[in-house]
């Protein structure tokens, strides 16, 4: 996975654009940059705009040359940046500002007149990250991809737009696989093994999941994530999305990708080779490690995160996935096998159902049941284009709403 920027000179920091900068991935990425200022510098930021004060503070802290928000105005953003600059004692800071639904896409392609960034980290949540992903790839920058949904719904649109090695995964599981694949040649790979924590409801039967609450679904035992991703981890929809992502990223057949439950979340994934060897990547749960590797690939960033301490006793468990209680992985596998716009429908219907669950309109089991029902009604698109993906998503969201409103 040699990246286009791997030959860059080592005497200057790698320039980084952060999309979704105020989210979990974005804030941890800034921490990675702060710890290695000789390796990285932030040149531009984009966020949804739900917390303009937060991105303003980030902008002043990093001295980003361009800042964008999807919601809110340029005037609001400018005012918040001026206030943040005054509080931080920074004078003369005036970045270029963008606002509106295309702000992240414009930031992804921003070059400041001196050429594209070395790395664009897409940490946006949801399929709205597709346009920024494509813009980053067109710019020629290395794409450090945490926004799995853009790859999943875009499929061949994204892989076809990427140069060899231009996409570097940031999801901990796919970062682990990328590291393990260094141990052998492509023809020696027999199987990818994705690990799943099992979420907060591991071990429960389908019947026991009928009455779990949104608060319980957000009580993930390992990771601190946003509402949608955390709920997806509880339903294991997230693991289904990651299965599709692994198939697209590494070109491994769907039938050669397994999912195994590993509650400790220390072994992040594994690769099985044809001679029977299985190579695993292990580290304590800390997203700063895959983020740092995504920014610095193919080089590692020293001290990005703490390693496992083998002087202390520990036990790691591995369990088979309960497909009856958690059918989302099999459903995702089938959507990927059917291809075209089916993965986009899977993702969009799920996003709508997750919102309905947190609004108290449906139960926990209804999330995946709704996704399955909407998929069963989808005819697919004969051609995969940005327009067909957007149309399929719009149809899936409306059909999910109709089903949820009618109680069907």
Residue pairs with C-beta under 8 A, 6 or more apart in sequence:
1 165
1 168
1 178
1 181
1 297
1 298
2 164
2 165
2 298
3 142
3 165
3 166
3 168
3 297
3 298
4 140
4 141
4 142
4 163
4 165
4 166
5 14
5 118
5 119
5 141
5 142
6 165
6 297
6 298
8 14
8 118
13 37
13 38
13 39
13 40
13 41
14 39
14 40
14 41
14 118
14 119
14 295
14 296
15 40
15 41
15 43
15 117
15 118
15 119
16 29
16 33
16 40
16 41
16 42
16 43
16 117
16 118
16 119
16 120
16 121
16 295
17 42
17 43
17 44
17 45
17 46
17 107
17 108
17 110
17 117
17 119
17 120
17 121
17 136
17 141
18 26
18 29
18 30
18 42
18 44
18 45
18 46
18 121
18 123
19 26
19 46
19 104
19 107
19 108
19 120
19 121
19 122
19 123
19 124
19 129
19 132
19 136
19 147
20 26
20 46
20 47
20 48
20 104
20 122
20 123
20 124
20 125
20 129
20 146
20 147
21 27
21 29
21 30
21 45
21 46
21 47
21 55
21 58
21 123
22 47
22 48
22 50
22 51
22 54
22 55
22 58
23 47
23 123
23 124
23 125
23 226
24 123
24 224
24 225
24 226
24 287
25 121
25 123
25 146
25 170
25 287
25 291
26 45
26 47
26 58
26 121
26 123
27 58
28 287
28 288
28 291
29 121
29 123
29 291
29 295
30 42
30 58
30 61
30 62
31 288
32 40
32 288
32 291
32 292
32 295
32 301
32 304
33 40
33 41
33 42
33 62
33 295
35 303
35 304
36 292
36 301
36 304
39 295
39 296
39 301
40 119
40 295
40 296
41 62
42 62
42 63
42 64
43 64
43 65
43 66
43 110
43 112
43 117
44 64
44 65
44 66
44 67
44 68
44 107
44 110
44 112
44 117
45 55
45 58
45 59
45 62
45 64
45 66
45 67
45 68
45 107
46 67
46 68
46 69
46 70
46 98
46 103
46 104
46 107
46 108
46 132
47 54
47 55
47 68
47 69
47 70
48 69
48 70
48 71
48 124
49 55
49 69
49 70
49 71
49 72
49 77
49 99
50 71
52 69
52 72
52 76
52 77
52 80
53 80
53 83
53 84
55 67
55 69
55 77
55 80
56 67
56 77
56 80
56 81
56 83
56 84
57 84
57 88
58 64
59 67
59 81
59 84
59 93
59 95
60 81
60 84
60 85
60 88
60 90
60 93
61 88
63 90
63 93
64 95
65 95
65 96
65 112
66 95
66 96
66 97
66 98
66 107
66 110
66 112
67 77
67 81
67 95
67 96
67 97
67 98
67 107
68 97
68 98
68 99
68 103
68 104
68 106
68 107
69 77
69 98
69 99
69 103
70 99
70 100
70 101
70 103
70 104
72 99
73 99
74 97
74 98
74 99
77 97
77 99
78 97
81 93
81 95
81 97
85 91
85 93
96 110
96 112
98 106
98 107
102 131
104 124
104 128
104 129
104 131
104 132
105 131
105 132
105 135
106 135
107 132
108 120
108 122
108 132
108 133
108 135
108 136
108 139
109 116
109 135
109 136
109 138
109 139
110 117
111 117
111 139
116 139
116 140
116 141
117 139
117 141
118 141
118 142
119 141
119 142
119 143
119 144
119 294
119 295
120 132
120 136
120 139
120 141
120 142
120 143
120 144
121 144
121 146
121 170
121 291
121 294
121 295
122 129
122 132
122 133
122 136
122 143
122 144
122 145
122 146
122 147
122 150
123 146
123 147
123 170
124 132
124 147
124 150
125 147
125 149
125 226
125 228
125 229
126 147
126 149
126 228
126 351
127 149
127 150
127 152
127 153
127 344
127 347
127 348
127 351
127 393
129 147
129 149
129 150
130 149
130 150
130 153
130 154
130 157
130 158
130 386
130 389
131 386
132 147
132 150
133 143
133 145
133 147
133 150
133 151
133 154
133 158
134 150
134 154
134 157
134 158
134 161
134 386
136 143
137 143
137 158
137 161
137 162
137 163
137 166
137 167
138 161
140 163
142 166
142 167
142 168
142 297
143 162
143 166
143 167
143 168
144 168
144 170
144 291
144 294
144 295
144 297
145 151
145 167
145 168
145 169
145 170
145 171
145 294
146 170
146 171
146 291
146 294
148 171
148 241
148 242
148 245
149 241
149 347
150 158
151 158
151 159
151 167
151 245
151 248
151 249
152 241
152 244
152 245
152 248
152 343
152 344
152 346
152 347
153 343
153 344
153 347
153 348
153 389
153 393
154 386
154 389
155 248
155 339
155 340
155 343
155 384
156 384
157 384
157 385
157 386
157 389
158 167
158 248
159 167
159 248
167 249
168 178
168 293
168 294
168 297
169 175
169 177
169 178
169 245
169 249
169 290
169 294
170 290
170 291
170 294
171 242
171 245
171 290
172 268
172 269
172 285
172 287
172 289
172 290
173 194
173 195
173 242
173 246
173 268
173 269
174 242
174 245
174 246
174 249
174 269
175 268
175 281
175 289
175 290
175 293
175 294
176 267
176 268
176 269
176 270
176 280
176 281
176 290
177 192
177 194
177 246
177 249
177 250
177 269
177 270
177 271
177 281
178 249
178 250
179 281
179 293
180 269
180 270
180 271
180 279
180 280
180 281
181 189
181 250
181 271
183 271
183 273
183 277
183 279
184 271
184 273
184 277
184 279
186 251
187 274
188 273
188 274
188 275
189 252
189 256
189 271
189 272
189 273
189 274
190 256
190 272
190 273
190 274
191 252
191 256
191 257
191 258
191 271
191 272
192 246
192 250
192 252
192 256
192 257
192 258
192 269
192 270
192 271
192 272
193 257
193 258
193 259
193 260
193 269
193 270
193 271
193 272
193 278
194 239
194 242
194 243
194 246
194 257
194 258
194 259
194 260
194 269
195 259
195 260
195 261
195 262
195 265
195 267
195 268
195 269
195 270
195 318
196 236
196 239
196 259
196 260
196 261
196 262
196 321
197 220
197 221
197 222
197 223
197 233
197 261
197 262
197 263
197 264
197 265
198 261
198 262
198 263
198 319
199 220
199 221
199 233
199 234
199 235
199 236
200 216
200 217
200 219
200 220
200 221
200 234
201 208
201 209
201 212
201 216
201 217
201 234
201 325
202 261
202 263
202 319
204 325
205 324
205 325
206 324
206 325
206 365
209 325
209 364
209 365
210 363
210 364
210 365
211 363
211 364
212 234
212 364
214 231
214 357
214 358
214 360
217 230
217 231
217 234
217 235
217 357
217 364
218 227
218 230
218 231
218 234
220 230
220 233
220 234
221 263
222 265
222 285
223 230
223 233
223 265
223 285
223 287
225 233
227 354
227 358
228 351
228 354
229 238
231 237
231 354
231 357
231 358
231 367
232 238
232 241
232 350
232 354
233 239
234 364
235 326
235 328
235 350
235 364
235 367
235 368
236 321
236 326
236 328
236 329
237 328
237 332
237 350
237 367
237 368
237 371
239 259
239 328
239 329
239 332
240 328
240 329
240 330
240 331
240 332
240 333
240 346
241 332
241 347
243 254
243 257
243 259
243 329
243 332
243 333
243 336
244 332
244 333
244 335
244 336
244 343
246 252
246 257
247 253
247 254
247 257
247 336
254 333
254 336
254 337
259 321
259 329
260 318
260 319
260 320
260 321
261 318
261 319
261 320
261 321
262 316
262 317
262 318
262 319
263 317
263 319
264 314
264 315
264 316
264 317
265 285
266 282
266 283
266 284
266 285
266 308
266 314
266 316
267 280
267 281
267 282
267 316
267 318
268 281
268 282
268 283
268 290
269 280
269 281
270 278
270 279
270 280
270 281
271 278
271 279
272 278
273 279
282 308
283 289
283 305
283 307
283 308
284 305
284 306
284 307
284 308
286 305
286 306
288 304
288 305
289 304
289 305
291 304
292 300
292 301
292 304
292 305
293 300
293 301
293 304
295 301
308 314
321 329
323 329
323 330
327 368
327 372
328 368
328 371
331 346
331 368
331 371
331 372
331 375
332 343
332 346
334 375
335 342
335 343
335 345
335 346
335 375
336 342
336 343
338 380
339 380
340 380
340 381
340 382
340 384
340 388
341 378
341 380
341 381
341 384
341 388
341 389
341 391
341 392
342 375
342 378
342 380
344 389
344 392
344 393
344 396
345 374
345 375
345 378
345 392
345 393
345 395
345 396
346 371
346 375
347 393
348 392
348 393
348 394
348 396
348 397
348 400
349 370
349 371
349 374
349 375
349 396
349 397
349 399
349 400
350 367
350 368
350 370
350 371
351 397
352 370
352 396
352 397
352 400
352 401
352 404
353 362
353 366
353 367
353 368
353 370
353 371
353 400
353 404
354 367
356 362
356 366
356 370
356 400
356 404
357 363
357 364
357 366
357 367
361 404
362 370
362 404
366 404
370 400
370 403
370 404
371 400
373 403
373 408
374 396
374 399
374 400
374 403
377 399
378 392
378 395
378 396
381 388
381 391
381 392
